[in-house]
Amino acid sequence: MEKDKLFSEWIIDHYGSPEKLAQILESGIFMLFFLEQDTFSHREVQDMAEAIRGIMAGLRE
């Protein structure tokens, strides 16, 4: 239970809401299907990668 609470707090601290994180991850999935030069900004791809990295770190703790 503690892990769930910490993960929920992490989501809110870093993304504002679970919905915002879900939007970033959804965009990330979309990006992976259509990743071509000049399709998405470098920052958009970095945001998606950071979100996935954060979730992986949270799940490993």
C-alpha positions in Angstrom: 0.0 0.0 0.0 2.8 2.4 0.8 4.3 1.9 -2.6 1.0 2.8 -4.2 0.7 6.0 -2.2 4.3 7.0 -3.0 3.7 6.3 -6.7 0.5 8.4 -6.7 2.3 11.2 -5.0 5.2 11.0 -7.5 2.7 11.2 -10.4 1.1 14.3 -8.9 4.5 15.9 -8.0 5.9 15.4 -11.5 3.0 15.6 -13.8 0.1 17.3 -11.9 -2.3 14.4 -12.4 -2.6 10.8 -13.5 -4.5 12.1 -16.5 -1.6 14.3 -17.6 0.8 11.4 -17.3 -1.5 9.2 -19.3 -1.6 11.9 -22.0 2.2 12.0 -22.2 2.4 8.2 -22.3 -0.3 8.0 -25.0 1.6 10.6 -27.0 4.8 8.5 -26.5 3.1 5.4 -28.0 1.9 7.5 -30.9 5.4 8.9 -31.4 6.9 5.5 -31.6 4.7 4.5 -34.5 5.4 7.6 -36.5 8.9 8.7 -35.4 10.5 10.4 -38.3 12.8 13.3 -38.6 10.9 16.6 -37.9 7.6 14.9 -36.9 8.0 15.6 -33.2 10.2 18.1 -31.3 13.2 16.8 -29.5 11.6 18.0 -26.3 8.4 16.0 -26.9 10.4 12.8 -27.3 12.5 13.6 -24.2 9.3 14.2 -22.2 8.0 10.8 -23.2 11.3 9.1 -22.4 11.5 10.8 -19.0 7.9 9.7 -18.2 8.7 6.1 -19.0 12.0 6.2 -17.1 10.2 7.6 -14.1 7.6 4.9 -14.1 10.2 2.2 -14.4 12.1 3.7 -11.5 9.0 3.9 -9.4 8.0 0.3 -10.1 11.5 -0.9 -9.2 11.5 0.7 -5.8 
